[in-house]
């Protein structure tokens, strides 16, 4: 139901640029060659597992029925979701990857833990595509977290 973003957790000392490049290469390969039959079987199985987990409680099922009735127009879509997912083929994934997962159009958000005494404890960096091909704008975001868990973001362009 919801669009998701990819993510990676890096070990201390790992190169952010290398990880971003590896993910970008994988997305380019997916757009050019598409998924293998094994990858399609795995993603169909994972989608089924995720869907069943999403409907695990009565509250979850009520939320899904409400979503499909009010947003998608028919609560009956809850019952046909897995059939619709099963019909998605490798060609459709390839076309979608080429259209929607272009790494050159991606924004990347990197969270870094600040050293003790250097501020609030966390910092984020957002990389967005620039106007020129290959150019990017980087903005630094400080995350100030209060004792109640609320977070404030402040941006500083660089």
Phi, psi and omega in degrees: 000327184247145176286140180241164177241152176285162179204160178211142173251123184263146172286153176306134179089351179290150182277116177300316182298321180295317180295317178300318180294320178298316179295317179299317178298318179296320179293320177297319179295318178299317180292329182273318187250340182079172180280155176280169177298322178296317179296321178295318178298318181294317182289326175296317178295319179293320178297320178295315179298314180298320180295315179295323175294322179295334181256021189294327182243165178299321178297318179297317179296319178298318178298317180295315179299316178299314179302308183293327178288312187276324184265316185264349174097351180200122177294340179300338180296338175301319183283341182253002183305308183295325176296319179295319178295319181297333180279350179287124182252174182300323180297320179293321177296318180299313179297318180295318179297318179296324183277319192250345186244038179287113182300334180288349178250008186276153168253140182238131177245122181244123175261133177234141174279129177282154177293154178307137178080002183262010179141213188282344178119334179224155179213144177237153175233128178253128175249123179237150180300140176273180180289328179266142178305133179085347180269146177220153176257135179244130177240138177263136180237124173268137179250112177258116182252126180276175182294337180271004176094351179290147182238142173244139179249137172230139185254145174220115181284146172219000000 
